[in-house]
Amino acid sequence: MGSYRTGDGQRTSADPDLLAQPLWHARHRGEHRQRLLQAWDLLARAAADIVALAMPVECVCCGKEDLALCAGCERRLRMLTRHPFRAETGAPALMDTDGSVILPVVAAGIYREELSQSILAFKRHGQGQLRSVLSKVLAGALAAAYAGTDGVVLIPVPTSGSAYRKRGFSPVHLLLAGVGRSFNDRHVGCSDALRKVRNPRAGGGLSGGQKGLGRGDRSRRVRGSMRTARGTRGHSLRGRQCIIVDDVLTTGATLAEAARAIHEAGGIVRGAVVLAATRAPDAAAAPAQSRHPGTAWGLPET
């Protein structure tokens, strides 16, 4: 065992690991140095504990307490949505009979596991944590879709009046409000230009929601069910490049109807972006990522 010098300059042969270490105040790596910020952190943690006691929450995916989405499930959600993909080939209403694409769609992920559970929980309760996470997921899909193209208008698919009264909010509009903060440096606008309208003849006698309906029934249900807003909001779409935004892609009938209404208002529909698609992408589908604006939609480079 070798010798070494102590703090007072004396040489000793004792093992330094066996010596008592000097005491100092432990400091967390992320701790603030300013007293005011330290007090704010303490108050925030105390408030979170009180809220957890008064209104206990648990992870919507695994059931872990105190968080609407625990760190592990949030990490798996990000893994599921790290590669946005072209999803229109799995939506019959968006493909022509000759195999050509009627409306290109980019999806953040496949509607399964943590992604589907988070979307369902958000649509039912609208927790703030889920909104923050899903907004970032949607922002990533939008960035992959238009690849930096400026001057586009994001148009959310409107929710029905009954769904809005039941929930008290529109899920897609809430997510887009969070997405807007991620694109402050780009010329991206958001227009609440679409409206749902009642059209009993288009429903073909169908009642209730669209869940469980086939392609034909869904198409009949949504046909003629949207229009652009009257006044300046509707006219502002003329000549503008538009991207439709929705939460889940199934048969594509809702997106096709939204595109029809925008076309009638003079808008140019570049495509659509959704959080999740219920069907996996076709093997021949082009990837969403692209260095050139427009190629993500299968359109010529601009």
Secondary structure by P-SEA (a helix, b strand, c coil): cbbbbcccccccccccccccccccccccccccccaaaaaaaaaaaaaaaaaaaaccccccccccccccccaaaaaaaaaaccccccccccccccccccccccbbbbbcccccaaaaaaaaaaaacccaaaaaaaaaaaaaaaaaacccccbbbbbcccccaaaaaaccccaaaaaaaaaaaacccccbbbbccbbbbbbcccccccccccccccaaaaaaaacccccccccccccccccbbbbbbbcccccaaaaaaaaaaaaaabbbbcbbbbcccccccccccccccccccccccccccc
